[in-house]
Amino acid sequence: MRLADLTVSMHDDAVVARLTGEIDKSNTGELRTSITNATPNDAVGVVLDLSGVDYIDSAGIQLLFRLRDSLRVRGQALRLVIPFGSRVNDTLRLAGVERSVEVVEATDEGLEALASASG
C-alpha cells in the first residue's frame, strides 16, 4: 500500500507536482528523487501542490527543505501550494516553512510566482 501518490506535469517551463496522501519517513526519499528526476534542467522551478496531503511528519518537512536546496543549486525555485484549509496547513506553518519557501493558495498562483521570479 502506497502512503502517498505523486503526479507530475509540465506547464510551460515549470513542473507541477501534486502529492496526495501521507508523507513520512517511509516515502520521503522516493518522493524527493521522483520530483527531482521529473524536473528538467531548463525548468524555472517546481510548484509542489500539498493540498491533497492528509499527514506530514518531520521527515516530510525536511523533504521540503532538501528539495528547495537541491532546486536552488540547479538555479530553480520551489513554490508550495498549501491552502489555508488544508489538513497540513497548521503543521507546516508552525514548522516555519513559509519563512524559507514561498507558499501560495493555488497552483495558478505558484505558476505566476515562478514566472515573475524568472522574468
Secondary structure as UniProt FT lines:
FT   STRAND          4..11
FT   TURN            12..13
FT   STRAND          14..23
FT   TURN            25..27
FT   HELIX           28..37
FT   TURN            41..42
FT   STRAND          45..56
FT   HELIX           58..73
FT   TURN            74..75
FT   STRAND          77..81
FT   TURN            84..85
FT   TURN            87..88
FT   HELIX           89..94
FT   TURN            95..96
FT   HELIX           97..99
FT   STRAND          102..104
FT   HELIX           107..118
//
